[in-house]
Amino acid sequence: MYGKGSVKAENLDQDRIEDKELFDKISNTLKQLCLKQEIINIAQFNIVVSKKYYITEEILLKELKCRISELISNNTKIYIEQLEIDISVAIIYKILGEQS
C-alpha cells in the first residue's frame, strides 16, 4: 500500500518522463527543420504545446541548449502558446534564424 507521498512522487516521475519526451521531440523536430531550411543558428521560434505541461520560455531554452547547443544561443527567442491540444503534440509554426 502506498502513502500519499509515494503516489505523489510516482506522479512526479511520470511528469518528468513526459517532459523529457516532449523536450526530445521538440529538439529533434527543430534539428530536422533547421537541416531542411539550412538554418545554422535559431534566432526565434514559436511553438504551441498542451496546457498539461508546465513549460516556460526559460525552461525550454535551458533544455534545448543542452540538447541542440549548436543551434541555440542565449539570444534565441522562444514564444510559447499553451492550448487544449493532444498531450503528445507540440507544434512549431514559425522558425527564424541564420542560414548557411
Summary of the structure (lengths in Angstrom):
residues: 100
radius of gyration: 15.3
end to end distance: 58.0
largest distance: 58.0
contacts: 268
relative contact order: 0.25
helix: 45%
strand: 29%
